[in-house]
């Protein structure tokens, strides 16, 4: 478990401040439940660096972080993904997300971010743990948490999980609940911006489609000065997938397309020295990637500082 002063961290990339907000960092599903395509030998052979931040050998549980990122860029305050939210009906998702009570607003405040200060909210995709704090409960009605923000929502996910495609095809009742309490109120408030393909936020930040995990899954690229980063959403859930990019999580809707997107983004990250910043990596949370013959290897991990300490890129 992280102590409170480790849950808000920062670094600077070029002219962009990157603030990491960690709601929790703890064991999640077992490897067979979450990443069944990653063989048991991969976990065991890499135990010396996967444990304890990414895998707990004693319980065979993956370890992930529920986290968001604040980017201060070109005068904008950009929030990347909004966690799971509080007080939501999420049947079948206990203990992680159903009726959760967390302290995300307090963590944002400790990072110096007030809801009215956020200019742009990026939902990399529309899964439960990326949209929850889009809204808050105001006297029994869900309203946008960030009243002055544009919410950038992938159009393909809005179609798939929204009423047009009957809430993900009606496969899971929870998909309707997620859309109704975390996405529909954004549309009703006139704050939703649907996009597809590429979307430029400012001179440093660009959204790009990377489908497979969901139809509209996306990554956010940062380029400022000589620094590069890619906020990769759920393209990967474990650094074991860097070694084996063909392996998907059980939440990838189109496994073949997800693997193709993963290899493409990893290849570019290696070639352009982009810092890889997945949504759920524990430990340091971000790292560089290197090419290794036809595959990939791990490079150096990022060096974040506790918020308030001297940040360095």
N, C-alpha and C positions, 0 to 999 in steps of 0.2 A: 504493500500500500504506500502511496505517496503522501507525504505530509503537505499541509496547506500551502507552504511557500514554494513547493515544487510543482504546483498544479497550474501556475501561470508562468510561462517562460517566453523568452524573446530572443531574436537575433535580427541582424540587418543584412539584406541582400541588395547591393547597389543603393538605390534611393528608397527602398521599400522596407519598412519595419514589418517583421513577421512575428505575431504573437500567438503562441500555442496555449489553448484553453483545454485542460484535461478534466473532464467530469469524473471519470473513473478509469482505473488501470488494474485489471484483475483477470483471473481465470474465467474462461468462457466455455464454449462447447468442447467436447472431446475431438480429437483429430479425425476420428471416423465419422462423427456427426457433421463436422464443419468443412474439413478438407480431405475427403476420403480418397482422392486421387493421389495424394502425397503419401508414398509408401512409408511403412513403419521404419525401414532402414534409413530413410532420409532424416527423420527426427533423431534417431539414435546416433547416426554418424555425425550429426552436427549439434549434439547436445551441449558441447562445450561453449557454444555461443548462443544457441537458441534458448537455453535455460539461464535464468528464470524469467527473462523479460518477454519471451515469445512462446514458451512452452513449459509446462510443469510435468516432468517425467513421472512423478509419483502418481499423478491422477490421469496422465495422458491428455490433459486439457490444454487447448490453445490459450494464449494470453493476449488480450487486445485492450486497446484504449478507446473509450468513447470521448471524442475530442472534436474541437472546432478550431478554426484559424481566423485570426483577424489580420488583415493586411492594410497598412496605412500607406497609400500609394497615390501620388499626384494630387494630393489634397482630398482624396476620398478615404472613407473608412469602409472596408469591404469585409463582410463576414462570410466565411466559407463553411457551409453546412451548420445545422443548428441543433444537432443532437436529438434526443428522444422526447424532450418535453416532460411536463409534470401532469399528473391527474388524468391520463388518457386511458380509455378502454382499449386494451390490446390483448384480446383473448388468445390464449396459447403462448403468450410471450413472457409470462412470469418466469423467474423473478426479475428479469432484466428491464422490461419496458412497461409492463402492465401496471397502471396506477403508480408509476414511478414518482418519487419526490426527491429531486436533486437541487443543487445550488448553483445552477448555471448563471442566473442573473447576478448573483454575488461575485462569481468568478469574473464575469465581464466587468463589473464595477471595479474590481481590484486591478483590472488591466486598464482602467481609465476610460472605459467605454460605456456610455449611457445609451439606452435604446434609441433616443431621438437623434443620436450622433451617427448612427449607421446609415450610410448612403446606398449601399448595395448589399443584398443578400444573395449568395450563390447556393443553390441546391444542386450539388453535382448529380444527384438522381433522387428519386422520390421514395426511397425506402424509409422505414420507421425511424431509424436512428440518424437521419440526415435532415429531417424537416420538422421535428417536434416543437422546437422553440420558434418556429415561424409565427406562432400565435400564442396568445395567453387567454385565460378565462376572465372575461369582464362581466360580472353579474350574470353568469350562466350563458354567455355568448362568446364564441371564439373570435378574437379580433387580432389584427397584426401586432406582433410584439414591437416591431420597428416601424413607427408611423411615417417616417420620412424616406423610407428605403424603396428602391426598385427591387423586386424579387425576380431573379433570373432563373427560369424554370425550363428544363429541356422540353421542347414541344412534343417529342415522341413519347416521353414519359407521361406528360400531361394527358395525351390522347389515350395511352394504354391504361393508366390508373384512374382516369376520370370517367365521367358518366357516358361519354361517347362510346368508349370500349367497355362499358359496364364494369368499371373498377377492376381492371386486370383480368377481365373475362369471368369474374365471379369465382375464381379458383379459391381465394381466401377472403372470408368476411372482413378480416382486418384491413385489407387494402381499401375497402370502402370507408371504413372508419378513419383511416389515416388521411385519405383525400378530403373527407368532409370536415375534419377538425383542423387540418394543417395546410391544406391547399385551397379548397373552395373559398374560405374567408379572404384569402389574398386576392383572388379574382373579384370577389364582391366589393372589396375596397378599392379596386382599380389599380393595384400595385403590382400585378403580375406582368412580366414580360416574357413571352415565349420565344425561344430561339432554336436554331438548328444549324448544324455544320460548324460555323465559326461565329464568334461574337466578341468584338473588341470592347473591353470595359474602359481602358485608358491606355496611355502610351506604354505601360509596362505589363498589362494583364490581358490575356486572351483566353476565352473559353473555346474548347474544341470537343466535338463529339467523339466518344470512344465506346461504341455500343457493345452489348453482349451481356454484361452483368444485368442491366436493364436495357430496354430499347433506346432510351435516351441518355444512358450513362455518359459522363463527360469528365474531362480533366481541365484544370486551369493552369495555363503556362505563365510564368513570370520571367521577364527579361529586363534587367536594369543594369546599366554599365556592363561589366564583364560577368556578372552573376546571372545564373539561370536556375529555375526550379520548375517542377511540375507537381501540382497538387492533384494526386491521382485518384481521389475518391476510393471506391471499392474495386478498383482494377486489381489490387492485391489485398489480401488480409493477413498474410504472413510473409516474412522474408524467405521462407522456404520456397515460395513461388517464384522468386528471382532465380533460384537454381533450377526450378522445374516450371517454366512459364506455361506449359501445356495443362497444368493442373488447376482446376477450378474449385471454387467453394460451392456448397450445396445451394447457395442463394443466387447463383448465376442462371438467368433465364435461358440464355442461348450459349451453351458452353463453347461451341466451336467459334462463334464470333467473339466471345470474351477472350479466348486464348489468342486469337488473331490480334485483337486490340492490345492485349497485354504485351505481346512480343513487339508490336510496333512502338508502343510508348517506351518500353524498356530499351529498345535499340536506339531510339533517338536520345533518350536520357544518357545512355553510355557515350554516344557519338558527340553530343553537344555539352557534356559535363553538366547536365541538369541535376540538381538535387532532387531526389525522388521523395515525395511527401505523401504517402498514402494516408487514408482517413483513419486507419485503426492500428497502425504499428505502435507497439509498446516501446519500452526502453527509450532510446534517444529520439524515436519517432520519425526520423528521416535519414537518408544516406545517399551516397553516390553509388552508381552502378558501373561496372566495367564489362566489356566483352571478354568472353573466354571461349575461344574457338567458335563453335556454332551456338554457344549459349552465353550465359551471363554469370558474373561473380559479384560479390559484395565489395564495394569500396569503403572509404571512410564514413563513419557515422557523423551526423550533424552535431554541432556544439551549441546548444541553447543555454542561455543564462536565466536564472530566476528573474522574473520581472522586477525592475528596479535596480538590478545590478548592471554593470557595464555590459552592453550587448556588442557582439562582434560578428561580422559575417565571414 
